[in-house]
Amino acid sequence: MERALRLCLGTAFLARLAEEGMAVAVVLLALDRTGNAAQGAFLLTAWMAPHIAAAPLAGALAERVRRPALFYVGALGGFATAVLALAFLTGRAPTVVTLLAAGFGGSCGPVVSGGMSSLVALLAPEGRGRDRAYAWDSAVYNAASVAGPALAGGTAAVASPAVGVAALGVAAAAAALSAGRLLSGPAAPPGALAGAGPKHRLARGVGPEDGPGRRALRTELRAGIAAVWRVRELRAVTAATCLGFLGLGGLTTTAVLLSAERGRPGDGGVLMTAFAVGALVGALAVDRLWPRVPAERLVGAALLGTGVALAAAATVPSPLLRAVLFAAAGLCDGPLLTATLRIRAGHAPAGLRTQVFTLGAGLKISAAACGAALTGLATADVSPALLLLVAAALQVAAAGLHHLARRGPTRPPRSVPNSRCPRDDPASTPPGR
């Protein structure tokens, strides 16, 4: 089982390395071939926009397919194909063709983010083992956010931006091959991932009524959305993280502008690297320092700490202190993903776990895209320091929203046959509750 978990985390790292690096690589490639970064911005929009529509569909299909190996390999293979296509098409083919390729790659994105995380719950035992697994999954995410842009930028500097994008495509292709080995090979848990039919769906915690022949796909899509909305803990963490990501979506732009305004235009990348490294350390530390802190408390504390650190960074004059505060903000942000994953795994109704993961990830990415767009529109009229204060205020507001949303009622989704409220199911209640 531990071998399968390590293989799953390695697969997730390769896929997320490509995902995180694309934000830098596509802009550099468009700038290199066209002399204008505008096409890169359009491609990024086309890459991120499909997440919100594709997320519930990807989750529902992952729960229904009889051969999960083919689904995950196909999705990751399509993701890799889109990245490699963009390496060739950007700046050469008509814009509409490159936008379609980016949209296709973005449609596979929910499998890279939420889909891979949903597999962790099937590979790690309930309780402390699963908490530790999600701490490592969060660390993998943050490590990819550091390594992806570094790989794209470093390869572009040494060779060319096209080679940088191609390198990300190769990483995504390696992830697809690794997923096939994970879900079809001897490392796969018997009957949990690689099997087919009702017997294996029961092994995954799905009742006989939940089989693909008994429910229409449209009903499953509604059930997944209903689960996120009607289960109190899922609703609270989804609303809070979306509001928080609305503020963090434009953080890179804000960091660059803030550094340029204060006479150090090259420090924007340093600030974001400090934030990413801090998040990686925070994700690794949560398993050792706060293993028994309930995930619900971690969410509020992480959002509040991130907001306070970013607010302080907006006011200090020292570049070194500003970088330290960005690292502190990342240190607080790191445990947020770990806590979010634990909540989704512990409270998702039976048969809807993958859909809950992909939908939550898609909503967060869409919120970040909106935040990036709003930041871009506001840069002409609002100072960078004020933009950073707004981002910090949204983190604090998200912490308050999470606290208020947790006080609402928990109701089992009506669309899910025989589903039980997770808090009434001892097998799905996370430790510490």
C-alpha positions in Angstrom: 0.0 0.0 0.0 2.8 2.4 0.8 4.4 1.6 -2.5 1.2 2.5 -4.3 0.9 5.8 -2.4 4.5 6.7 -3.3 3.7 6.0 -6.9 0.5 8.1 -6.7 2.4 11.1 -5.2 5.1 10.8 -7.9 2.5 10.7 -10.6 0.8 13.8 -9.1 4.1 15.6 -8.9 4.9 15.1 -12.6 1.4 16.2 -13.7 1.3 19.2 -11.4 4.8 20.2 -12.4 3.5 20.7 -16.0 0.3 22.4 -14.7 2.2 24.9 -12.5 4.9 25.6 -15.1 2.4 26.4 -17.9 1.5 29.8 -16.4 5.1 30.9 -17.0 6.0 28.9 -20.0 3.1 29.9 -22.3 3.7 33.6 -21.7 7.4 33.3 -22.4 6.7 31.3 -25.6 4.1 33.8 -26.9 6.5 36.7 -26.1 9.4 35.0 -27.9 7.4 34.2 -31.1 5.1 37.1 -31.4 6.9 39.9 -29.5 3.7 40.4 -27.4 2.6 38.7 -24.2 -1.1 39.3 -25.0 -1.5 36.0 -26.8 0.1 34.3 -23.7 -2.5 35.9 -21.5 -5.3 34.8 -23.8 -3.9 31.2 -23.8 -3.8 31.2 -20.0 -7.4 32.3 -19.9 -8.4 29.5 -22.3 -6.4 27.1 -20.2 -8.0 28.0 -16.9 -11.6 28.8 -18.1 -12.7 25.2 -18.7 -11.9 24.0 -15.2 -15.3 25.2 -13.7 -17.3 23.3 -16.4 -15.0 20.3 -16.7 -14.5 19.7 -12.9 -17.9 18.1 -12.1 -18.0 16.1 -15.3 -14.5 14.7 -14.7 -15.4 13.7 -11.2 -18.6 12.0 -12.2 -16.9 10.1 -15.1 -14.1 9.0 -12.7 -16.7 7.5 -10.4 -18.6 5.8 -13.2 -16.0 4.3 -15.5 -15.4 0.5 -15.3 -11.7 0.9 -16.1 -10.3 3.8 -14.1 -6.8 3.2 -15.5 -8.0 4.1 -19.0 -9.8 7.2 -17.7 -6.8 8.6 -15.8 -4.3 7.6 -18.5 -6.5 9.1 -21.1 -7.0 12.4 -19.2 -3.3 12.8 -18.4 -2.4 11.8 -21.9 -4.7 14.4 -23.3 -3.2 16.9 -21.0 0.3 16.1 -22.2 -0.8 16.2 -25.8 -2.3 19.7 -25.4 1.0 21.0 -23.8 3.1 19.5 -26.5 0.7 20.9 -29.2 1.0 24.4 -27.7 4.8 24.1 -27.9 4.5 23.8 -31.6 1.4 25.9 -32.4 1.8 29.0 -30.3 2.8 31.9 -32.5 2.6 29.8 -35.7 -0.9 28.5 -36.1 -4.0 30.7 -36.2 -5.0 32.0 -32.8 -8.3 30.1 -32.7 -6.4 26.8 -33.1 -4.0 27.5 -30.2 -7.0 28.6 -28.1 -8.8 25.4 -28.8 -5.7 23.4 -27.9 -5.4 25.3 -24.6 -9.0 24.8 -23.9 -8.7 21.1 -24.4 -5.7 20.9 -22.1 -7.6 22.9 -19.5 -10.5 20.5 -19.7 -8.2 17.8 -18.4 -6.9 20.0 -15.6 -9.4 18.9 -12.9 -8.0 15.3 -13.1 -4.5 16.7 -12.5 -5.5 18.7 -9.4 -8.6 17.2 -7.7 -8.6 13.8 -9.4 -5.1 12.8 -8.3 -5.9 13.9 -4.7 -9.0 11.8 -4.6 -6.9 8.7 -5.2 -5.0 9.3 -1.9 -8.1 8.4 0.1 -8.2 5.0 -1.6 -4.5 4.3 -1.0 -4.2 5.4 2.7 -6.0 3.9 5.7 -8.5 5.9 7.7 -7.2 8.1 10.5 -3.6 9.1 11.1 -2.3 7.4 8.0 -4.7 9.3 5.7 -3.9 12.6 7.4 -0.2 12.0 6.8 -0.9 11.1 3.2 -2.7 14.3 2.6 0.1 16.3 4.2 2.4 14.8 1.7 0.0 15.4 -1.2 -0.2 19.0 -0.2 3.6 19.1 0.0 3.8 17.6 -3.5 1.4 20.4 -4.8 3.6 23.1 -3.3 6.8 21.5 -4.5 5.4 21.5 -8.0 4.5 25.2 -7.7 8.1 25.9 -6.9 9.7 23.5 -9.5 7.3 24.0 -12.4 8.0 27.8 -13.0 11.7 27.2 -12.2 11.8 24.4 -14.9 10.0 26.5 -17.4 12.0 29.7 -16.8 15.4 27.9 -16.5 14.8 25.8 -19.7 13.7 29.0 -21.6 16.9 30.8 -20.5 19.3 27.9 -21.4 17.6 26.7 -24.6 14.3 28.4 -25.7 10.8 28.9 -24.4 9.5 26.2 -26.8 11.9 23.7 -25.3 10.6 24.7 -21.9 7.0 24.0 -22.9 8.0 20.8 -24.5 9.8 19.7 -21.3 6.5 20.3 -19.4 4.7 18.2 -21.9 7.2 15.3 -21.4 6.6 15.5 -17.7 2.9 15.3 -18.2 3.4 12.3 -20.6 5.5 10.6 -17.9 2.6 11.2 -15.5 0.2 9.4 -17.8 2.5 6.4 -18.1 2.9 6.4 -14.3 -0.8 6.5 -13.8 -1.2 3.5 -16.0 1.3 1.6 -13.9 -0.4 2.8 -10.7 -4.0 1.8 -11.6 -3.2 -1.4 -13.6 -0.1 -2.8 -12.2 0.7 -4.9 -9.0 1.0 -1.7 -6.9 -2.8 -1.1 -7.3 -4.9 -2.2 -4.2 -6.9 -5.3 -5.2 -10.4 -4.4 -6.3 -10.1 -0.7 -5.3 -8.7 1.0 -8.4 -8.0 -1.4 -11.2 -11.2 -3.5 -11.2 -14.5 -3.2 -12.9 -18.1 -3.8 -12.1 -20.3 -3.7 -9.0 -18.0 -5.8 -6.9 -15.2 -3.4 -7.2 -17.5 -0.3 -6.8 -18.6 -1.8 -3.5 -14.9 -2.1 -2.5 -14.6 1.6 -3.1 -17.6 2.3 -0.8 -20.2 2.8 -3.5 -23.6 1.1 -3.0 -25.3 -1.0 -5.7 -27.7 1.8 -6.4 -24.8 4.0 -7.4 -23.7 1.8 -10.3 -23.4 3.4 -13.7 -26.5 1.6 -15.0 -28.8 3.0 -12.2 -28.1 6.7 -12.3 -28.0 9.0 -15.3 -24.8 11.1 -15.6 -26.9 14.2 -15.2 -28.2 13.0 -11.9 -24.7 12.3 -10.7 -23.5 15.8 -11.7 -26.4 17.3 -9.7 -25.6 15.0 -6.7 -21.9 16.1 -6.7 -22.9 19.8 -6.7 -25.5 19.1 -4.0 -23.0 17.4 -1.8 -20.6 20.3 -1.9 -23.5 22.7 -1.1 -25.5 20.7 1.4 -22.8 19.1 3.5 -21.8 21.8 6.0 -18.1 21.2 6.2 -17.8 20.9 2.4 -19.8 24.0 1.9 -17.7 26.0 4.4 -14.3 25.0 3.1 -15.3 25.5 -0.5 -16.7 28.9 0.0 -13.8 30.0 2.2 -11.0 28.7 -0.2 -12.7 30.3 -3.2 -12.9 33.6 -1.5 -9.2 33.3 -0.4 -8.1 32.3 -3.9 -10.0 35.3 -5.4 -7.4 37.4 -3.4 -4.4 35.2 -4.2 -5.1 34.9 -8.0 -3.5 38.2 -8.6 -0.7 37.8 -6.1 2.1 37.3 -8.7 1.1 40.5 -10.6 0.8 42.4 -7.3 4.2 41.2 -6.1 5.9 42.3 -9.4 4.2 45.7 -9.4 5.0 46.3 -5.7 8.7 45.5 -6.2 8.9 47.7 -9.3 7.2 50.6 -7.5 9.8 50.4 -4.8 12.8 50.4 -7.1 13.5 46.6 -7.2 11.6 45.2 -10.3 13.4 41.9 -10.1 12.2 41.1 -6.6 8.7 40.1 -7.7 9.9 36.6 -8.6 11.9 36.4 -5.3 8.7 37.2 -3.3 6.7 34.5 -5.0 9.5 32.0 -4.6 9.6 32.8 -0.9 5.8 32.4 -0.7 6.0 29.0 -2.5 8.9 27.7 -0.4 7.1 28.8 2.8 4.0 26.9 1.6 6.1 23.8 1.0 7.6 24.0 4.5 4.1 24.6 6.0 2.7 21.6 4.3 5.5 19.4 5.5 5.4 20.8 9.0 1.6 20.3 9.6 2.0 16.5 9.9 4.7 16.8 12.6 3.7 19.9 14.5 -0.1 19.8 14.4 -1.1 16.2 13.7 -4.1 16.2 16.0 -5.4 19.7 15.3 -8.8 19.3 13.6 -8.8 20.2 9.9 -11.6 22.7 10.4 -9.5 24.7 12.8 -6.5 24.6 10.5 -8.5 26.2 7.7 -9.4 29.3 9.7 -6.0 29.7 11.3 -4.2 29.3 7.9 -6.4 31.9 6.2 -6.1 34.3 9.0 -2.3 33.9 9.3 -1.9 34.4 5.5 -3.9 37.6 5.6 -2.0 39.1 8.5 1.4 38.3 6.9 0.4 39.7 3.5 -1.0 42.9 5.1 2.3 43.4 7.0 4.2 42.9 3.7 2.3 45.7 2.1 3.5 48.2 4.6 7.1 47.4 5.3 9.9 49.3 3.4 12.6 46.7 3.7 12.9 44.3 0.7 14.4 41.6 3.0 11.6 41.9 5.6 9.0 41.9 2.8 10.4 38.6 1.5 10.4 37.1 5.0 6.7 38.1 5.4 5.8 36.6 2.0 7.5 33.4 3.3 5.5 33.6 6.5 2.3 34.0 4.4 3.2 30.9 2.5 4.0 29.1 5.7 0.5 29.7 6.9 -1.0 28.9 3.5 0.7 25.5 3.2 -1.5 23.8 5.9 -4.6 25.1 4.2 -4.4 22.6 1.3 -3.7 19.7 3.7 -6.7 20.6 5.8 -8.9 21.1 2.7 -8.0 17.7 1.4 -8.7 16.0 4.7 -12.1 17.7 4.9 -13.1 16.6 1.4 -12.0 13.0 2.0 -13.7 12.8 5.4 -17.1 14.4 4.4 -17.7 13.5 0.8 -20.7 11.1 0.5 -20.0 7.6 -0.7 -19.6 7.4 -4.5 -19.1 11.2 -4.9 -15.6 11.6 -3.5 -13.8 12.2 -6.8 -16.4 14.6 -7.9 -16.1 16.6 -4.7 -12.4 16.8 -5.2 -12.5 17.9 -8.8 -15.3 20.3 -8.3 -13.6 22.0 -5.3 -10.3 22.3 -7.2 -12.1 23.7 -10.3 -14.0 26.3 -8.3 -10.7 27.4 -6.6 -8.9 27.7 -9.9 -11.8 29.6 -11.5 -11.8 32.0 -8.5 -8.0 32.5 -8.9 -8.5 33.3 -12.6 -11.2 35.9 -11.7 -8.8 37.4 -9.1 -6.0 37.6 -11.7 -8.3 39.3 -14.2 -9.6 41.8 -11.6 -6.1 42.6 -10.5 -5.1 43.3 -14.1 -8.1 45.6 -14.5 -7.3 47.5 -11.3 -3.5 48.0 -11.8 -4.0 51.3 -13.7 -6.0 53.0 -10.8 -4.9 51.2 -7.6 -1.5 51.2 -6.0 0.3 47.8 -5.6 0.3 48.2 -1.8 -3.4 48.7 -1.8 -3.9 45.7 -4.1 -1.9 43.6 -1.6 -3.9 44.9 1.3 -7.1 43.9 -0.5 -5.7 40.4 -1.1 -4.9 40.2 2.6 -8.3 41.4 3.6 -9.9 38.7 1.4 -7.9 36.0 3.4 -9.2 37.4 6.7 -12.8 37.6 5.3 -12.4 34.0 4.1 -11.5 32.9 7.6 -14.6 34.6 8.9 -16.8 33.1 6.2 -15.5 29.7 7.1 -16.4 30.2 10.7 -19.9 31.4 9.9 -20.6 28.7 7.2 -19.7 26.0 9.7 -22.5 27.1 11.9 -25.1 26.2 9.3 -27.0 22.8 9.2 -25.7 19.7 7.6 -28.2 18.0 5.3 -27.5 14.9 3.2 -27.7 15.5 -0.5 -31.2 14.5 -1.6 -30.0 13.3 -5.0 -27.7 10.5 -3.7 -29.5 7.3 -3.0 -28.8 5.8 0.5 -26.2 8.5 1.2 -25.7 9.3 4.8 -24.5 12.5 6.3 -20.8 12.0 6.9 -20.9 13.2 10.5 -23.4 10.4 11.2 -21.0 7.8 9.6 -18.2 6.8 11.9 -16.2 5.4 9.0 -16.1 8.7 7.3 -15.6 11.0 10.3 -12.0 12.4 10.4 -10.0 11.9 13.5 -10.3 14.6 16.2 -14.0 15.3 15.5 
